[in-house]
């Protein structure tokens, strides 16, 4: 097989959003991009949109067989050159009151957003080591400034940030840099599903759970939908990812997109109580202790 002499980069979660924009941007700028996708149709659409070298690969980050197959394919393409970059972008977002989130869904959130990222990193480190490549982790500003009801997603991104810090230190002796990118408000197709997903969460809750959280949760979802509809296009985040991959001396962390710097500043400067109050005001949540007198009927005994 002929080996391409251009830099090779793997982008996971490239079917839509930041991953898709990053894959197309890097391909247009001379990288050979391996784009991890979940459906063949997504790969076809990417190839049609690309203006450079782009190879789609079926890659579910929780599927060991697909990870092995992708590793073998990329190793065959890159030869001794190895992999110049890995963009760990694949992820899911589960929203809802932590009291009501089914534990299997919470485990799924961590499995994809944390364990899956580590599995991909472990698999491709031998190829990254050959070229002193670079790893870019796509986190979230929600790691620093966490509103209510995004606990599962924020917990996974907070863990990913810690994982990035540990990897950065462990891989420094091999001249492999690890960079965290924390996007703020980014427009994406997933935003359109927020309301439907939220209503499904509440429909699956008990009547008592709905009574406790329905209004506050739907207020939060409406706020988030409006915020992200007005957010930056995914290519804004893709520009930051490109900078993190290609600048000679990258920072350890970059912010990207609308509201990211504002939220980071609030997290850095405000005490926790003030942050909580600000988040409640921004997301139209009930005031502290405003519902303390509300009682939920005790379950009645079976007759």
N, C-alpha and C positions, 0 to 999 in steps of 0.2 A: 504494500500500500504506500502511495506517495505521502510523504509527511509535509504538511504545510509549515512554512518558516515564519508565519505571522504569530503573534501572541495568542495563546489559547485561553479562553475563559469559560467557566461553567456558571450559568445563572439558573438557580432553581426557582420554581414557582413563576415561570415565564409566560403563562397563559394569558395573564391580564395584569393591569395595574403597573406598579413599580417594576416588577420583574419583566414584563413585556417591554416597557419603555426602555429599560436598561439593556435588554438583549438587542433591541433594534439599534439603539444608540451606539453600543460598542461595536456591533457588526459594521455599521456605517463608517466607523472610524478606524477600521483596519484590523480588528480582532476577529479571530475565528471563534464564534460563540456557539457553545453547546447549550441549548435551551431546554431545561427540564419542564415537561408539560404532562398533563394528566390524560388528555384525550388526543388521538391522532388528528382530529379536525383542528385543534389548536395549533399543532405543528404545521399543518398545511397553511393556515392563515398567517403564521409568522414568516414562513418561507416566502410567501407571496408579498408580504410587506417589507421584507428585508432588502437593503441595498448593498449588502456585503455577504460575507460567508457566515451562514447560520445553519447549524445542524440540530434539529429537534430530537429529543430523546424522551421516551416515556420514563418518568421518574417520580414515583411516589416516595417521599423521604421516609415513610414508615414501612416500605416494602424492601426487605433485604435482597430479594432476588433482582428487583429492578436496579437497586444500587450497585450490585455486583456486575450486572450486564452493562450499565452505564460506565462503570470504571474500566471494564475491559475494552469497550468501544473507544473511549477517550484515550486510553493508554496506547491503543493501536494507531490512532490518528496522530498523537503527539510525539511518539518515539522518545528519544533522549531529551527532547526539548522540555517535556513535562508541561505542567499547567501553570500559566502565569497568574491566574486569578480564580477565586471561588467566591461567588456572591450567594450567600445563604439568605434567600428571600422567601422561600416557600413558607406558608403559614396559614392559619385559620384564626378567626376571631369569634369567640363565644361571649355573648353579653347576657346579663341577667343578675338578679339579686343572688348573692352567694348562698343565702339561706335556702334558695329554691333550686339551684343548679344541680342536676343529677350528677352524682360522683363520676359515672362513666363518661359524661361529657367533659368534666373537668380533667379527667385523666387523658382524654383524647386531645384536649387543648395543649397539655404539656407534652404529650407524645409527639405531636407534629412540630410544635414551635420550639421545643428544647431538645428532646431525645433525638428527633429526626435531624436537627441541625448538627448534633454531635456525630451521629452515624454517618452523615455525608462528609463531614470534616475528617473523620477517621479514615474513611475509604479513600479520600483523595489526597491526603497528606503526602504519601510517597511521590505522587506526581508533582505536587507543589514544591516539595523539597528539591527536586531536580532543577527547578528554575528559580529558587528563592522567591516563590510566588507570594501572593497576598490574599488574605481572607477578609471579606467584607460581610459583616453581620447586619441585617436589617432589623433594627429594634423599633422603638416607638417612644415618642416624648411622654406617652402615658406611663412609662416606667418612672418618670420623675414627678409628674403632676397627674395623679390618678383620680378621675371622677368616680362617683358611685356607679355601680352596675357594670363596670368593665373589668371587674376583679380577675376573672379567669385570664383574659388577654393580657392585662397589665402584669399579672403574676408571671406569666410565661416570658414576657419581654424583660422584666426585671431579672429573671433567672438567666436569660440570654445575655444580658449585659454583664452579669457576674461571670458567666462562662467565657465571654470575650476577654475580660480582664485576666482570667487565669490562663487562657490560651496564649494571650499576648506575651505573658512572661515565660511560659513554658517553651514557646516556639522562637523566642528572640535569639537563642544561641544558634539557630539554624538560618537566621536572617529571613524568617517568614514573619511578616507584619500582620497584625490583626486589628482591623478598624471597625468601629461601631458607627452606624448611621442611624440617627433617630429622627424619623419624619414626624411632622406635625399634621396639619389638615391637608390631605391629598385626595383629589377627586378620583373615584374608582367605581367600577361597576358594582362592587359589593355594597356601596352606599344605598343603592336602590333596593336592596334586600333587607335593610335594617328593620323597617317597619313590619314587614311580613314575618321576619324571624322573631321579632320581639313579641308579636301577637301570638305566635306559636308557643313561645316560652310560657306566656301567661295562660294560654289555653290548656297547657299540660300541668299547670300548677293546681294545687288544691283550692277550693273556694276560700279557705282561710288565707292562703298565700296570696291569692288575687286581691282580697280585701286589704291586705297589708301593703302591697307593693305596686299594684297595677298602675295607678295614676302617676306616681312618682317615676316609675320605670318608663312609661310611655312619654312623659315629659322629657326625660333624658334622651330617649331615642329621637324625638323630634328635634331637640337641640343639636344632637350629633349629626343628623341628616342635613340640617340647614348649614351647619358649620362646614361639613365636607363637600357639599354641593358648591360652596363658595371657595373651596380650597384650591391649592396649587395643582396644575396638571401633573400627571405622573412623571413627565419628562424633567420637571424641576428636581425631583428626587433622583432621577437617573443621572442628571448632570453631577450631582454630589457624589453618587456612587462612582462615576467615572473619575472624578477628582481623587477620591479615596484610593482607587485602584492604580492610578497612573502618576500622581505627584511623587517626586523623589523622596520627600520627607513628610509623610502624611501625619495628621493629628491622630490621636487615639480615638477621637469621637467627633462626628460632624452632625450638625442639625440641618434639617432640610424641610422646605415647604412652609406654608403659611402658619402662623401662630406658634411655631416650634420655639423660636427664641423668646417670645413673650411668656410662654409657659415655663420654659427653663429658668427664666429670670424670676418668675414668681416662686418657683420651687426653691431657688437658691436664696432669695432674700426674705421671704415671709416665714414667720414661725408657723408651726403646724396648725394651730388653732385658726390663724388668719387664713391659711390655705383652705382649710375645711369650709370656713365661712364663704370665701370667694367661690369655691366650687359649688356650694349650695345655691348661691345667688345666680351664678352663670347658668346653671342647669335647672333652675326653678324647682329646687327640692324643698321639702318641708323644713321648717326651722328646727333647730335642736330641741328635743324634748317636747315638740308640739303635739306629738301623738302618744305621749306616755300614758294618758288616761284611757286610750282606746283599748278595749278588751276584745278578744276573739272568743266566741262561744266555745265552751268545752264540748268535745265530742260526746254525743249521747250514747248511752249503753244500748246494745242490741236488745230488742224486745224478745 
